[in-house]
Amino acid sequence: MFSRISRVKSFSSQTLSFSSTLQIGDCTYIDGHSETFAVQREAELFWGNEADVLPYPIFYSPSVFLPVAEDVKTTFINNHPFIETGNVNIVGISASSVIAVGNIRHARMRSRVKHIRQLLDRQVDNNSKTVSSNGKRE
Amino acid sequence: MEFNVTNCGLHVGNIEVLGVASASLFLIGDADTIQLSSAFDTPAESLIIGALVPFTPQG
């Protein structure tokens, strides 16, 4: 079976960060994994030694990937040998993402994101001008 | 099961994407298998109001 060829006129990107990959050409395996722990704090405060071990089940529960063993007989007939695109512009590529131009065999991507917001106690701040009355949360 | 595919021409114009993030895959090409898994968690108890304490302080 003849595989198709990807033809891209031009590619441009502004940022490629946090273990992201721009893959040009064929590839057998892609295994991407990203764990994000996002904390938003009302106070500007960060202890540098925080969160080395994350005690949340979202990070240690196993990802279930079933083995690809379906009994399917597939045939592909490619009448046109190219997959053509014009100009590709991707502003941001982040967090173990993969941009692949070309044929791949197996791709496996995992993402785990945990968001936490930490707000200051409203009752403590009762005299401040930004506080809701009687310390109740809205 | 038998699965037969005939691919005719595939021509795409310009592609503009703002962001590809969180272990995403942007593919221009053919693939045999793709497996994706994603979990996003922001439960009610993740809104913490009170004294700011560090997460899992080390040492």
N, CA and C atoms of all chains as a GROMACS GRO file, in nm:
protein
  591
    1MET      N    1   0.085  -0.120   0.000
    1MET     CA    2   0.000   0.000   0.000
    1MET      C    3   0.088   0.125   0.000
    2PHE      N    4   0.058   0.214  -0.090
    2PHE     CA    5   0.134   0.338  -0.098
    2PHE      C    6   0.076   0.438   0.002
    3SER      N    7   0.162   0.495   0.083
    3SER     CA    8   0.112   0.594   0.179
    3SER      C    9   0.115   0.731   0.114
    4ARG      N   10   0.034   0.815   0.169
    4ARG     CA   11   0.025   0.950   0.112
    4ARG      C   12   0.135   1.040   0.166
    5ILE      N   13   0.163   1.144   0.094
    5ILE     CA   14   0.266   1.240   0.132
    5ILE      C   15   0.196   1.370   0.172
    6SER      N   16   0.236   1.425   0.284
    6SER     CA   17   0.178   1.552   0.329
    6SER      C   18   0.258   1.667   0.269
    7ARG      N   19   0.187   1.760   0.212
    7ARG     CA   20   0.254   1.873   0.148
    7ARG      C   21   0.196   2.002   0.208
    8VAL      N   22   0.281   2.074   0.278
    8VAL     CA   23   0.239   2.198   0.344
    8VAL      C   24   0.314   2.312   0.278
    9LYS      N   25   0.240   2.416   0.238
    9LYS     CA   26   0.305   2.527   0.167
    9LYS      C   27   0.400   2.601   0.260
   10SER      N   28   0.352   2.637   0.379
   10SER     CA   29   0.440   2.703   0.476
   10SER      C   30   0.384   2.678   0.616
   11PHE      N   31   0.475   2.684   0.713
   11PHE     CA   32   0.433   2.666   0.852
   11PHE      C   33   0.495   2.776   0.935
   12SER      N   34   0.415   2.835   1.023
   12SER     CA   35   0.470   2.937   1.113
   12SER      C   36   0.404   2.923   1.250
   13SER      N   37   0.483   2.954   1.352
   13SER     CA   38   0.434   2.945   1.488
   13SER      C   39   0.508   3.046   1.574
   14GLN      N   40   0.440   3.100   1.672
   14GLN     CA   41   0.502   3.202   1.756
   14GLN      C   42   0.572   3.140   1.877
   15THR      N   43   0.508   3.045   1.943
   15THR     CA   44   0.571   2.981   2.059
   15THR      C   45   0.551   2.830   2.054
   16LEU      N   46   0.657   2.763   2.095
   16LEU     CA   47   0.654   2.617   2.109
   16LEU      C   48   0.716   2.590   2.245
   17SER      N   49   0.635   2.550   2.341
   17SER     CA   50   0.688   2.547   2.477
   17SER      C   51   0.644   2.422   2.553
   18PHE      N   52   0.706   2.401   2.667
   18PHE     CA   53   0.673   2.294   2.761
   18PHE      C   54   0.670   2.156   2.694
   19SER      N   55   0.785   2.117   2.640
   19SER     CA   56   0.803   1.983   2.582
   19SER      C   57   0.711   1.957   2.464
   20SER      N   58   0.671   2.058   2.394
   20SER     CA   59   0.595   2.036   2.271
   20SER      C   60   0.690   2.003   2.157
   21THR      N   61   0.634   1.942   2.054
   21THR     CA   62   0.717   1.894   1.944
   21THR      C   63   0.657   1.938   1.811
   22LEU      N   64   0.744   1.980   1.721
   22LEU     CA   65   0.704   1.999   1.582
   22LEU      C   66   0.773   1.888   1.504
   23GLN      N   67   0.695   1.793   1.460
   23GLN     CA   68   0.749   1.675   1.394
   23GLN      C   69   0.724   1.687   1.244
   24ILE      N   70   0.833   1.697   1.167
   24ILE     CA   71   0.820   1.701   1.021
   24ILE      C   72   0.878   1.570   0.968
   25GLY      N   73   0.794   1.492   0.906
   25GLY     CA   74   0.836   1.362   0.857
   25GLY      C   75   0.760   1.250   0.925
   26ASP      N   76   0.775   1.131   0.871
   26ASP     CA   77   0.699   1.018   0.925
   26ASP      C   78   0.750   0.978   1.063
   27CYS      N   79   0.665   0.912   1.136
   27CYS     CA   80   0.695   0.881   1.275
   27CYS      C   81   0.622   0.753   1.313
   28THR      N   82   0.688   0.670   1.391
   28THR     CA   83   0.624   0.543   1.428
   28THR      C   84   0.542   0.558   1.556
   29TYR      N   85   0.602   0.619   1.659
   29TYR     CA   86   0.530   0.631   1.786
   29TYR      C   87   0.532   0.775   1.834
   30ILE      N   88   0.420   0.819   1.883
   30ILE     CA   89   0.413   0.946   1.955
   30ILE      C   90   0.348   0.915   2.089
   31ASP      N   91   0.413   0.951   2.197
   31ASP     CA   92   0.357   0.929   2.330
   31ASP      C   93   0.374   1.057   2.410
   32GLY      N   94   0.270   1.132   2.416
   32GLY     CA   95   0.277   1.261   2.485
   32GLY      C   96   0.202   1.256   2.616
   33HIS      N   97   0.260   1.324   2.716
   33HIS     CA   98   0.197   1.322   2.848
   33HIS      C   99   0.215   1.458   2.914
   34SER      N  100   0.107   1.510   2.970
   34SER     CA  101   0.114   1.642   3.032
   34SER      C  102   0.037   1.640   3.163
   35GLU      N  103   0.100   1.691   3.267
   35GLU     CA  104   0.032   1.707   3.396
   35GLU      C  105   0.040   1.853   3.436
   36THR      N  106  -0.075   1.913   3.456
   36THR     CA  107  -0.079   2.055   3.488
   36THR      C  108  -0.148   2.075   3.622
   37PHE      N  109  -0.082   2.147   3.709
   37PHE     CA  110  -0.140   2.182   3.839
   37PHE      C  111  -0.144   2.334   3.843
   38ALA      N  112  -0.262   2.389   3.828
   38ALA     CA  113  -0.274   2.534   3.814
   38ALA      C  114  -0.337   2.591   3.942
   39VAL      N  115  -0.262   2.672   4.010
   39VAL     CA  116  -0.310   2.735   4.133
   39VAL      C  117  -0.321   2.884   4.110
   40GLN      N  118  -0.438   2.936   4.138
   40GLN     CA  119  -0.457   3.081   4.132
   40GLN      C  120  -0.478   3.130   4.274
   41ARG      N  121  -0.394   3.224   4.316
   41ARG     CA  122  -0.404   3.274   4.454
   41ARG      C  123  -0.438   3.422   4.452
   42GLU      N  124  -0.524   3.457   4.546
   42GLU     CA  125  -0.558   3.598   4.558
   42GLU      C  126  -0.437   3.676   4.608
   43ALA      N  127  -0.363   3.614   4.699
   43ALA     CA  128  -0.243   3.680   4.749
   43ALA      C  129  -0.124   3.639   4.663
   44GLU      N  130  -0.030   3.730   4.646
   44GLU     CA  131   0.088   3.702   4.566
   44GLU      C  132   0.185   3.622   4.651
   45LEU      N  133   0.170   3.492   4.649
   45LEU     CA  134   0.243   3.410   4.744
   45LEU      C  135   0.275   3.276   4.679
   46PHE      N  136   0.401   3.238   4.687
   46PHE     CA  137   0.439   3.106   4.636
   46PHE      C  138   0.559   3.055   4.712
   47TRP      N  139   0.543   2.938   4.773
   47TRP     CA  140   0.656   2.873   4.838
   47TRP      C  141   0.722   2.786   4.732
   48GLY      N  142   0.848   2.802   4.714
   48GLY     CA  143   0.914   2.734   4.602
   48GLY      C  144   0.913   2.583   4.609
   49ASN      N  145   0.896   2.528   4.728
   49ASN     CA  146   0.905   2.382   4.741
   49ASN      C  147   0.768   2.316   4.739
   50GLU      N  148   0.670   2.385   4.687
   50GLU     CA  149   0.535   2.328   4.690
   50GLU      C  150   0.516   2.226   4.579
   51ALA      N  151   0.424   2.137   4.606
   51ALA     CA  152   0.367   2.050   4.503
   51ALA      C  153   0.471   1.968   4.428
   52ASP      N  154   0.574   1.922   4.499
   52ASP     CA  155   0.665   1.826   4.437
   52ASP      C  156   0.594   1.691   4.420
   53VAL      N  157   0.514   1.658   4.517
   53VAL     CA  158   0.429   1.540   4.507
   53VAL      C  159   0.286   1.589   4.514
   54LEU      N  160   0.207   1.553   4.417
   54LEU     CA  161   0.071   1.606   4.411
   54LEU      C  162  -0.026   1.505   4.470
   55PRO      N  163  -0.092   1.539   4.579
   55PRO     CA  164  -0.176   1.441   4.648
   55PRO      C  165  -0.318   1.435   4.592
   56TYR      N  166  -0.333   1.438   4.463
   56TYR     CA  167  -0.466   1.437   4.406
   56TYR      C  168  -0.484   1.316   4.315
   57PRO      N  169  -0.598   1.249   4.328
   57PRO     CA  170  -0.617   1.125   4.251
   57PRO      C  171  -0.609   1.143   4.100
   58ILE      N  172  -0.637   1.264   4.054
   58ILE     CA  173  -0.632   1.284   3.908
   58ILE      C  174  -0.493   1.259   3.854
   59PHE      N  175  -0.390   1.272   3.940
   59PHE     CA  176  -0.253   1.253   3.891
   59PHE      C  177  -0.204   1.109   3.906
   60TYR      N  178  -0.262   1.035   3.996
   60TYR     CA  179  -0.212   0.897   4.008
   60TYR      C  180  -0.312   0.790   3.968
   61SER      N  181  -0.432   0.828   3.928
   61SER     CA  182  -0.524   0.726   3.875
   61SER      C  183  -0.476   0.686   3.736
   62PRO      N  184  -0.482   0.557   3.706
   62PRO     CA  185  -0.425   0.511   3.580
   62PRO      C  186  -0.508   0.554   3.459
   63SER      N  187  -0.438   0.581   3.349
   63SER     CA  188  -0.512   0.608   3.225
   63SER      C  189  -0.540   0.475   3.159
   64VAL      N  190  -0.661   0.458   3.117
   64VAL     CA  191  -0.700   0.329   3.058
   64VAL      C  192  -0.690   0.340   2.907
   65PHE      N  193  -0.588   0.276   2.852
   65PHE     CA  194  -0.577   0.267   2.707
   65PHE      C  195  -0.594   0.120   2.670
   66LEU      N  196  -0.702   0.091   2.605
   66LEU     CA  197  -0.723  -0.047   2.565
   66LEU      C  198  -0.626  -0.084   2.454
   67PRO      N  199  -0.577  -0.207   2.455
   67PRO     CA  200  -0.490  -0.249   2.345
   67PRO      C  201  -0.565  -0.246   2.212
   68VAL      N  202  -0.494  -0.199   2.111
   68VAL     CA  203  -0.557  -0.191   1.978
   68VAL      C  204  -0.550  -0.329   1.915
   69ALA      N  205  -0.654  -0.406   1.937
   69ALA     CA  206  -0.653  -0.544   1.888
   69ALA      C  207  -0.788  -0.581   1.828
   70GLU      N  208  -0.851  -0.485   1.765
   70GLU     CA  209  -0.979  -0.513   1.702
   70GLU      C  210  -0.957  -0.598   1.578
   71ASP      N  211  -1.049  -0.689   1.557
   71ASP     CA  212  -1.038  -0.779   1.443
   71ASP      C  213  -1.105  -0.712   1.322
   72VAL      N  214  -1.034  -0.613   1.268
   72VAL     CA  215  -1.085  -0.540   1.153
   72VAL      C  216  -0.983  -0.549   1.041
   73LYS      N  217  -1.030  -0.588   0.925
   73LYS     CA  218  -0.940  -0.593   0.810
   73LYS      C  219  -0.960  -0.465   0.730
   74THR      N  220  -0.856  -0.384   0.726
   74THR     CA  221  -0.871  -0.254   0.659
   74THR      C  222  -0.790  -0.251   0.531
   75THR      N  223  -0.846  -0.189   0.430
   75THR     CA  224  -0.771  -0.160   0.308
   75THR      C  225  -0.793  -0.014   0.271
   76PHE      N  226  -0.685   0.049   0.231
   76PHE     CA  227  -0.693   0.189   0.190
   76PHE      C  228  -0.646   0.201   0.046
   77ILE      N  229  -0.722   0.271  -0.033
   77ILE     CA  230  -0.682   0.299  -0.172
   77ILE      C  231  -0.667   0.450  -0.182
   78ASN      N  232  -0.545   0.493  -0.208
   78ASN     CA  233  -0.519   0.636  -0.215
   78ASN      C  234  -0.510   0.678  -0.362
   79ASN      N  235  -0.617   0.737  -0.408
   79ASN     CA  236  -0.619   0.778  -0.549
   79ASN      C  237  -0.532   0.900  -0.574
   80HIS      N  238  -0.516   0.981  -0.473
   80HIS     CA  239  -0.434   1.101  -0.486
   80HIS      C  240  -0.319   1.089  -0.388
   81PRO      N  241  -0.196   1.105  -0.432
   81PRO     CA  242  -0.083   1.074  -0.344
   81PRO      C  243  -0.048   1.182  -0.243
   82PHE      N  244  -0.120   1.295  -0.244
   82PHE     CA  245  -0.081   1.404  -0.156
   82PHE      C  246  -0.196   1.446  -0.064
   83ILE      N  247  -0.158   1.487   0.057
   83ILE     CA  248  -0.248   1.561   0.145
   83ILE      C  249  -0.195   1.703   0.143
   84GLU      N  250  -0.266   1.792   0.084
   84GLU     CA  251  -0.212   1.926   0.062
   84GLU      C  252  -0.281   2.029   0.151
   85THR      N  253  -0.202   2.115   0.212
   85THR     CA  254  -0.257   2.229   0.283
   85THR      C  255  -0.181   2.354   0.241
   86GLY      N  256  -0.244   2.466   0.261
   86GLY     CA  257  -0.181   2.593   0.232
   86GLY      C  258  -0.093   2.636   0.348
   87ASN      N  259  -0.099   2.762   0.381
   87ASN     CA  260  -0.018   2.814   0.492
   87ASN      C  261  -0.080   2.773   0.624
   88VAL      N  262   0.001   2.721   0.713
   88VAL     CA  263  -0.046   2.682   0.846
   88VAL      C  264   0.016   2.777   0.947
   89ASN      N  265  -0.066   2.841   1.025
   89ASN     CA  266  -0.015   2.930   1.131
   89ASN      C  267  -0.077   2.890   1.263
   90ILE      N  268   0.006   2.852   1.358
   90ILE     CA  269  -0.041   2.815   1.492
   90ILE      C  270   0.028   2.908   1.590
   91VAL      N  271  -0.050   2.986   1.662
   91VAL     CA  272   0.011   3.087   1.749
   91VAL      C  273   0.086   3.021   1.864
   92GLY      N  274   0.019   2.934   1.938
   92GLY     CA  275   0.084   2.875   2.055
   92GLY      C  276   0.071   2.724   2.056
   93ILE      N  277   0.182   2.660   2.087
   93ILE     CA  278   0.183   2.513   2.103
   93ILE      C  279   0.243   2.486   2.240
   94SER      N  280   0.170   2.416   2.325
   94SER     CA  281   0.215   2.409   2.463
   94SER      C  282   0.178   2.277   2.529
   95ALA      N  283   0.245   2.249   2.638
   95ALA     CA  284   0.213   2.137   2.727
   95ALA      C  285   0.209   2.002   2.655
   96SER      N  286   0.326   1.959   2.607
   96SER     CA  287   0.342   1.826   2.545
   96SER      C  288   0.254   1.804   2.424
   97SER      N  289   0.217   1.909   2.357
   97SER     CA  290   0.141   1.892   2.233
   97SER      C  291   0.236   1.857   2.118
   98VAL      N  292   0.179   1.796   2.017
   98VAL     CA  293   0.260   1.756   1.903
   98VAL      C  294   0.193   1.807   1.775
   99ILE      N  295   0.272   1.872   1.692
   99ILE     CA  296   0.229   1.909   1.558
   99ILE      C  297   0.304   1.817   1.464
  100ALA      N  298   0.233   1.736   1.392
  100ALA     CA  299   0.299   1.638   1.307
  100ALA      C  300   0.258   1.661   1.162
  101VAL      N  301   0.359   1.669   1.076
  101VAL     CA  302   0.335   1.676   0.932
  101VAL      C  303   0.398   1.551   0.874
  102GLY      N  304   0.315   1.461   0.831
  102GLY     CA  305   0.364   1.333   0.782
  102GLY      C  306   0.280   1.220   0.840
  103ASN      N  307   0.314   1.102   0.803
  103ASN     CA  308   0.234   0.988   0.849
  103ASN      C  309   0.286   0.937   0.982
  104ILE      N  310   0.195   0.898   1.066
  104ILE     CA  311   0.233   0.840   1.194
  104ILE      C  312   0.166   0.704   1.207
  105ARG      N  313   0.226   0.619   1.287
  105ARG     CA  314   0.161   0.489   1.308
  105ARG      C  315   0.077   0.492   1.434
  106HIS      N  316   0.141   0.512   1.547
  106HIS     CA  317   0.061   0.510   1.670
  106HIS      C  318   0.083   0.640   1.747
  107ALA      N  319  -0.025   0.698   1.790
  107ALA     CA  320  -0.016   0.818   1.872
  107ALA      C  321  -0.096   0.796   1.999
  108ARG      N  322  -0.035   0.835   2.111
  108ARG     CA  323  -0.103   0.821   2.239
  108ARG      C  324  -0.076   0.948   2.319
  109MET      N  325  -0.179   1.020   2.352
  109MET     CA  326  -0.164   1.146   2.422
  109MET      C  327  -0.246   1.144   2.550
  110ARG      N  328  -0.185   1.194   2.657
  110ARG     CA  329  -0.254   1.198   2.787
  110ARG      C  330  -0.243   1.337   2.846
  111SER      N  331  -0.349   1.382   2.907
  111SER     CA  332  -0.348   1.513   2.970
  111SER      C  333  -0.422   1.507   3.103
  112ARG      N  334  -0.361   1.565   3.204
  112ARG     CA  335  -0.426   1.574   3.336
  112ARG      C  336  -0.413   1.718   3.384
  113VAL      N  337  -0.524   1.779   3.414
  113VAL     CA  338  -0.523   1.919   3.456
  113VAL      C  339  -0.601   1.932   3.585
  114LYS      N  340  -0.541   1.999   3.682
  114LYS     CA  341  -0.608   2.024   3.810
  114LYS      C  342  -0.603   2.174   3.837
  115HIS      N  343  -0.718   2.231   3.856
  115HIS     CA  344  -0.726   2.375   3.885
  115HIS      C  345  -0.769   2.396   4.029
  116ILE      N  346  -0.702   2.489   4.096
  116ILE     CA  347  -0.738   2.523   4.234
  116ILE      C  348  -0.734   2.674   4.248
  117ARG      N  349  -0.835   2.729   4.310
  117ARG     CA  350  -0.831   2.872   4.343
  117ARG      C  351  -0.822   2.887   4.494
  118GLN      N  352  -0.733   2.973   4.538
  118GLN     CA  353  -0.720   3.001   4.682
  118GLN      C  354  -0.748   3.148   4.704
  119LEU      N  355  -0.854   3.172   4.781
  119LEU     CA  356  -0.893   3.310   4.808
  119LEU      C  357  -0.870   3.341   4.955
  120LEU      N  358  -0.847   3.466   4.982
  120LEU     CA  359  -0.828   3.509   5.121
  120LEU      C  360  -0.961   3.505   5.195
  121ASP      N  361  -0.950   3.486   5.324
  121ASP     CA  362  -1.069   3.482   5.409
  121ASP      C  363  -1.133   3.620   5.410
  122ARG      N  364  -1.260   3.626   5.376
  122ARG     CA  365  -1.327   3.755   5.371
  122ARG      C  366  -1.344   3.817   5.509
  123GLN      N  367  -1.362   3.733   5.612
  123GLN     CA  368  -1.385   3.788   5.746
  123GLN      C  369  -1.261   3.857   5.800
  124VAL      N  370  -1.146   3.808   5.763
  124VAL     CA  371  -1.021   3.870   5.809
  124VAL      C  372  -1.010   4.011   5.754
  125ASP      N  373  -1.060   4.030   5.634
  125ASP     CA  374  -1.040   4.156   5.563
  125ASP      C  375  -1.154   4.255   5.582
  126ASN      N  376  -1.230   4.242   5.689
  126ASN     CA  377  -1.355   4.316   5.697
  126ASN      C  378  -1.339   4.466   5.685
  127ASN      N  379  -1.224   4.520   5.718
  127ASN     CA  380  -1.207   4.664   5.712
  127ASN      C  381  -1.159   4.713   5.576
  128SER      N  382  -1.119   4.619   5.496
  128SER     CA  383  -1.068   4.658   5.365
  128SER      C  384  -1.183   4.704   5.275
  129LYS      N  385  -1.150   4.785   5.176
  129LYS     CA  386  -1.255   4.843   5.094
  129LYS      C  387  -1.307   4.745   4.988
  130THR      N  388  -1.235   4.638   4.965
  130THR     CA  389  -1.278   4.545   4.860
  130THR      C  390  -1.369   4.434   4.912
  131VAL      N  391  -1.406   4.440   5.036
  131VAL     CA  392  -1.471   4.326   5.099
  131VAL      C  393  -1.622   4.337   5.093
  132SER      N  394  -1.683   4.224   5.076
  132SER     CA  395  -1.828   4.222   5.089
  132SER      C  396  -1.863   4.235   5.237
  133SER      N  397  -1.982   4.283   5.266
  133SER     CA  398  -2.021   4.305   5.404
  133SER      C  399  -2.032   4.174   5.480
  134ASN      N  400  -2.031   4.177   5.606
  134ASN     CA  401  -2.045   4.069   5.704
  134ASN      C  402  -1.975   3.938   5.666
  135GLY      N  403  -1.874   3.948   5.581
  135GLY     CA  404  -1.787   3.833   5.556
  135GLY      C  405  -1.852   3.718   5.484
  136LYS      N  406  -1.967   3.737   5.428
  136LYS     CA  407  -2.030   3.624   5.359
  136LYS      C  408  -1.981   3.615   5.216
  137ARG      N  409  -1.974   3.494   5.171
  137ARG     CA  410  -1.929   3.472   5.035
  137ARG      C  411  -2.045   3.494   4.939
  138GLU      N  412  -2.014   3.550   4.826
  138GLU     CA  413  -2.121   3.571   4.727
  138GLU      C  414  -2.114   3.467   4.616
  139MET      N  415  -1.466  -0.806   1.062
  139MET     CA  416  -1.521  -0.690   0.991
  139MET      C  417  -1.421  -0.644   0.886
  140GLU      N  418  -1.475  -0.600   0.776
  140GLU     CA  419  -1.390  -0.549   0.668
  140GLU      C  420  -1.419  -0.402   0.647
  141PHE      N  421  -1.314  -0.325   0.633
  141PHE     CA  422  -1.327  -0.179   0.628
  141PHE      C  423  -1.244  -0.128   0.511
  142ASN      N  424  -1.312  -0.083   0.408
  142ASN     CA  425  -1.242  -0.039   0.286
  142ASN      C  426  -1.259   0.112   0.268
  143VAL      N  427  -1.146   0.176   0.247
  143VAL     CA  428  -1.147   0.322   0.233
  143VAL      C  429  -1.083   0.360   0.101
  144THR      N  430  -1.149   0.447   0.029
  144THR     CA  431  -1.088   0.504  -0.093
  144THR      C  432  -1.070   0.653  -0.070
  145ASN      N  433  -0.945   0.695  -0.063
  145ASN     CA  434  -0.915   0.837  -0.042
  145ASN      C  435  -0.897   0.906  -0.176
  146CYS      N  436  -0.986   1.002  -0.201
  146CYS     CA  437  -0.968   1.085  -0.320
  146CYS      C  438  -0.885   1.206  -0.279
  147GLY      N  439  -0.885   1.308  -0.360
  147GLY     CA  440  -0.799   1.423  -0.332
  147GLY      C  441  -0.835   1.488  -0.199
  148LEU      N  442  -0.731   1.535  -0.129
  148LEU     CA  443  -0.753   1.610  -0.004
  148LEU      C  444  -0.671   1.739  -0.012
  149HIS      N  445  -0.742   1.848  -0.038
  149HIS     CA  446  -0.676   1.977  -0.051
  149HIS      C  447  -0.739   2.072   0.052
  150VAL      N  448  -0.655   2.125   0.138
  150VAL     CA  449  -0.703   2.216   0.241
  150VAL      C  450  -0.639   2.353   0.215
  151GLY      N  451  -0.714   2.458   0.242
  151GLY     CA  452  -0.659   2.593   0.225
  151GLY      C  453  -0.569   2.630   0.341
  152ASN      N  454  -0.572   2.755   0.379
  152ASN     CA  455  -0.488   2.799   0.490
  152ASN      C  456  -0.550   2.757   0.623
  153ILE      N  457  -0.465   2.730   0.721
  153ILE     CA  458  -0.511   2.688   0.853
  153ILE      C  459  -0.461   2.789   0.956
  154GLU      N  460  -0.552   2.844   1.033
  154GLU     CA  461  -0.516   2.938   1.140
  154GLU      C  462  -0.561   2.878   1.272
  155VAL      N  463  -0.467   2.855   1.361
  155VAL     CA  464  -0.501   2.798   1.492
  155VAL      C  465  -0.444   2.890   1.599
  156LEU      N  466  -0.521   2.917   1.701
  156LEU     CA  467  -0.471   3.003   1.809
  156LEU      C  468  -0.385   2.923   1.906
  157GLY      N  469  -0.434   2.808   1.947
  157GLY     CA  470  -0.356   2.733   2.045
  157GLY      C  471  -0.375   2.584   2.035
  158VAL      N  472  -0.266   2.511   2.056
  158VAL     CA  473  -0.270   2.365   2.066
  158VAL      C  474  -0.204   2.334   2.199
  159ALA      N  475  -0.280   2.281   2.294
  159ALA     CA  476  -0.224   2.266   2.429
  159ALA      C  477  -0.274   2.139   2.497
  160SER      N  478  -0.216   2.112   2.611
  160SER     CA  479  -0.257   2.000   2.697
  160SER      C  480  -0.250   1.866   2.625
  161ALA      N  481  -0.132   1.832   2.580
  161ALA     CA  482  -0.108   1.703   2.514
  161ALA      C  483  -0.204   1.680   2.398
  162SER      N  484  -0.222   1.782   2.317
  162SER     CA  485  -0.306   1.769   2.198
  162SER      C  486  -0.220   1.727   2.079
  163LEU      N  487  -0.288   1.680   1.977
  163LEU     CA  488  -0.218   1.635   1.856
  163LEU      C  489  -0.280   1.704   1.736
  164PHE      N  490  -0.196   1.772   1.661
  164PHE     CA  491  -0.239   1.836   1.536
  164PHE      C  492  -0.167   1.764   1.424
  165LEU      N  493  -0.243   1.695   1.342
  165LEU     CA  494  -0.180   1.605   1.245
  165LEU      C  495  -0.220   1.641   1.103
  166ILE      N  496  -0.120   1.656   1.019
  166ILE     CA  497  -0.145   1.666   0.875
  166ILE      C  498  -0.083   1.540   0.816
  167GLY      N  499  -0.165   1.441   0.794
  167GLY     CA  500  -0.113   1.314   0.746
  167GLY      C  501  -0.206   1.201   0.785
  168ASP      N  502  -0.158   1.081   0.762
  168ASP     CA  503  -0.237   0.962   0.795
  168ASP      C  504  -0.185   0.898   0.924
  169ALA      N  505  -0.273   0.831   0.993
  169ALA     CA  506  -0.235   0.764   1.117
  169ALA      C  507  -0.301   0.627   1.124
  170ASP      N  508  -0.229   0.532   1.182
  170ASP     CA  509  -0.289   0.400   1.203
  170ASP      C  510  -0.378   0.402   1.326
  171THR      N  511  -0.320   0.438   1.440
  171THR     CA  512  -0.400   0.441   1.563
  171THR      C  513  -0.374   0.572   1.637
  172ILE      N  514  -0.479   0.625   1.697
  172ILE     CA  515  -0.468   0.742   1.783
  172ILE      C  516  -0.547   0.713   1.910
  173GLN      N  517  -0.481   0.729   2.024
  173GLN     CA  518  -0.550   0.711   2.152
  173GLN      C  519  -0.529   0.837   2.235
  174LEU      N  520  -0.638   0.888   2.286
  174LEU     CA  521  -0.631   1.013   2.363
  174LEU      C  522  -0.700   0.995   2.497
  175SER      N  523  -0.642   1.057   2.598
  175SER     CA  524  -0.702   1.053   2.730
  175SER      C  525  -0.683   1.190   2.795
  176SER      N  526  -0.791   1.241   2.852
  176SER     CA  527  -0.781   1.374   2.911
  176SER      C  528  -0.869   1.381   3.035
  177ALA      N  529  -0.819   1.445   3.137
  177ALA     CA  530  -0.898   1.467   3.258
  177ALA      C  531  -0.876   1.608   3.307
  178PHE      N  532  -0.983   1.674   3.337
  178PHE     CA  533  -0.975   1.811   3.389
  178PHE      C  534  -1.055   1.815   3.518
  179ASP      N  535  -0.994   1.865   3.624
  179ASP     CA  536  -1.060   1.857   3.755
  179ASP      C  537  -1.057   1.994   3.822
  180THR      N  538  -1.173   2.048   3.849
  180THR     CA  539  -1.181   2.165   3.935
  180THR      C  540  -1.309   2.155   4.017
  181PRO      N  541  -1.306   2.066   4.116
  181PRO     CA  542  -1.427   2.041   4.193
  181PRO      C  543  -1.457   2.154   4.291
  182ALA      N  544  -1.570   2.144   4.355
  182ALA     CA  545  -1.612   2.250   4.446
  182ALA      C  546  -1.509   2.272   4.556
  183GLU      N  547  -1.452   2.162   4.606
  183GLU     CA  548  -1.356   2.178   4.716
  183GLU      C  549  -1.224   2.235   4.669
  184SER      N  550  -1.207   2.256   4.541
  184SER     CA  551  -1.083   2.319   4.496
  184SER      C  552  -1.088   2.470   4.509
  185LEU      N  553  -1.203   2.523   4.549
  185LEU     CA  554  -1.209   2.665   4.583
  185LEU      C  555  -1.184   2.676   4.732
  186ILE      N  556  -1.064   2.718   4.768
  186ILE     CA  557  -1.024   2.721   4.908
  186ILE      C  558  -1.029   2.865   4.955
  187ILE      N  559  -1.110   2.890   5.056
  187ILE     CA  560  -1.116   3.024   5.113
  187ILE      C  561  -1.065   3.017   5.255
  188GLY      N  562  -0.967   3.098   5.285
  188GLY     CA  563  -0.911   3.098   5.419
  188GLY      C  564  -0.764   3.126   5.416
  189ALA      N  565  -0.697   3.086   5.522
  189ALA     CA  566  -0.554   3.111   5.530
  189ALA      C  567  -0.484   3.036   5.418
  190LEU      N  568  -0.386   3.099   5.357
  190LEU     CA  569  -0.313   3.035   5.248
  190LEU      C  570  -0.209   2.941   5.305
  191VAL      N  571  -0.227   2.815   5.279
  191VAL     CA  572  -0.131   2.716   5.326
  191VAL      C  573  -0.066   2.653   5.204
  192PRO      N  574   0.061   2.616   5.217
  192PRO     CA  575   0.128   2.556   5.101
  192PRO      C  576   0.074   2.416   5.073
  193PHE      N  577   0.082   2.372   4.946
  193PHE     CA  578   0.044   2.237   4.909
  193PHE      C  579   0.162   2.146   4.938
  194THR      N  580   0.136   2.039   5.008
  194THR     CA  581   0.236   1.937   5.040
  194THR      C  582   0.374   1.997   5.069
  195PRO      N  583   0.388   2.069   5.180
  195PRO     CA  584   0.518   2.130   5.209
  195PRO      C  585   0.625   2.024   5.224
  196GLN      N  586   0.738   2.048   5.166
  196GLN     CA  587   0.850   1.954   5.172
  196GLN      C  588   0.946   1.998   5.280
  197GLY      N  589   0.980   1.907   5.366
  197GLY     CA  590   1.080   1.936   5.469
  197GLY      C  591   1.035   2.043   5.566
   0.00000   0.00000   0.00000
